[in-house]
Amino acid sequence: MKLRIEDDTLRLRLSAAELEEFAQTGRVEGAVHFGLSPTQRLTYALERGSELPQTLPDEEPVQVHYEPGALTILVPFAQAKAWIETDQNGFSHNLPLAENQRLRILVEKDLDCRH
């Protein structure tokens, strides 16, 4: 899975194999290692939400959970299912942040990828 971070934009691109893994398990994960220690890495993941409806109607449909060393993009079940099962190439969401900033999230199929 490719991760691009630029200013306030996160972009994930999934290969066909990664898309299949996401469809089967509801999660796909990658990592970037920065040193010899196992703790010197950043893991990043795309995760599908539960089939159950959201409990909080005000909640953003696409969410980002971040803690040191781990970044997870959470996508509602119905949105993930529609994306996987159709020829829709990708989806985006502008997540509101503090001080009137926004985090743009892009998730795309990278089906021409050969590596």
Secondary structure, DSSP 8 states (H G I E B T S, - for coil): -EEEEETTEEEEEE-HHHHHHHHHHSEEEEEEE-SSSTTSEEEEEEEE--SS--S-TTS-SSEEEEETTEEEEEE-HHHHHHHHHSS--EEEEEEE-GGG-EEEEEEEE-TT---
